Amino acid sequence: MKVLDSGGYLLAPYDLTYLASALETMVPLCILGLAELLVMVSGRGGIDLSVGAMVSLTGMAFGYTVSEWGWSPLMAVPATLAAGALLGAVNGFLVARLGFPALIATLATYYAYSSLSLVSSGNRPISTAPVRELHDLTSRVPLPGLPALPMQVFTFLLPCAVLVWLLVNRSTFGRKLYGVGTNDVAARFANVPVVSVRLRAFMLSGLLSAVVAIVTVGQFASARPDAGTVGNGMALPAITIAVLGGVAITGGIGRVGGVVVAALLVAWLNAGILLAFEGSQGSRTQLLALGVLLVCSALLNSVTARRLGGGR
């Protein structure tokens, strides 16, 4: 993109200021990528297609508590996080306790949560004055010698990334999570509570989805019933970011740093594509570029695995 910029092929400068503004769209997708990491690492084809729907439903809950019930954000935020964890627990119960395939279970709850969000709101956003004031949560932070960065990078993304990193790398739960994802039969023989670990992974996915709901309400200055499902939704980009970041769909492999780098790559690539094309052609080209990038990443991972494993 910098080469195209220097050649005058872009519609606007692809500079640090533009890259900093693109972080606003990166924050929610990166946090959802971390949510997918936790679920996918747990193994057995773990995947959560309902994260976008949970963003929509918990966002409406956040809007109702602030607007209709008059709660302060300090009270509404914990209630929203609890609602997200509850929705994630439903997914975890279906997958870990009842043994439903994660793809089918989370697809079903995607439809259910999306419908609840639309029905509960009458398909109307909540944009009252108390909700519009939440836009201050996503203001820009000036930095010396650097462009201003979105506040949610510091208030939401960095804390979530650090906490998830500590959880998966420095806690007993993290070791159990990777053990279950690598070989759940061996984990059972080692007295690891496989069902509980997987259920908690889905609960954490719901919790992180609720964090994204709070971010999106602040960004849009309104609680929208389709915030996480409009267009292509948030689930598929989040899964793409997780896979690009090196998370294995088979479980047991994945790093927080890889997900964050993949989210930056996707956000800045999409931002550059918007400058390379006029009108809506840029958004359509983004999907093509993301698909090509995902295929190339999968091929590279396959080649690398064969070389390291000595396969042919």
Secondary structure as GFF3:
##gff-version 3
##sequence-region A 1 312
A	DSSP	alpha_helix	2	6	.	.	.	ID=ss1
A	DSSP	alpha_helix	16	41	.	.	.	ID=ss2
A	DSSP	alpha_helix	51	67	.	.	.	ID=ss3
A	DSSP	alpha_helix	73	92	.	.	.	ID=ss4
A	DSSP	pi_helix	93	97	.	.	.	ID=ss5
A	DSSP	alpha_helix	102	121	.	.	.	ID=ss6
A	DSSP	alpha_helix	129	132	.	.	.	ID=ss7
A	DSSP	three_ten_helix	133	138	.	.	.	ID=ss8
A	DSSP	beta_strand	140	143	.	.	.	ID=ss9
A	DSSP	beta_strand	146	150	.	.	.	ID=ss10
A	DSSP	alpha_helix	152	152	.	.	.	ID=ss11
A	DSSP	pi_helix	153	157	.	.	.	ID=ss12
A	DSSP	alpha_helix	158	170	.	.	.	ID=ss13
A	DSSP	alpha_helix	172	182	.	.	.	ID=ss14
A	DSSP	alpha_helix	184	189	.	.	.	ID=ss15
A	DSSP	alpha_helix	194	220	.	.	.	ID=ss16
A	DSSP	alpha_helix	235	244	.	.	.	ID=ss17
A	DSSP	alpha_helix	256	276	.	.	.	ID=ss18
A	DSSP	alpha_helix	281	309	.	.	.	ID=ss19
###
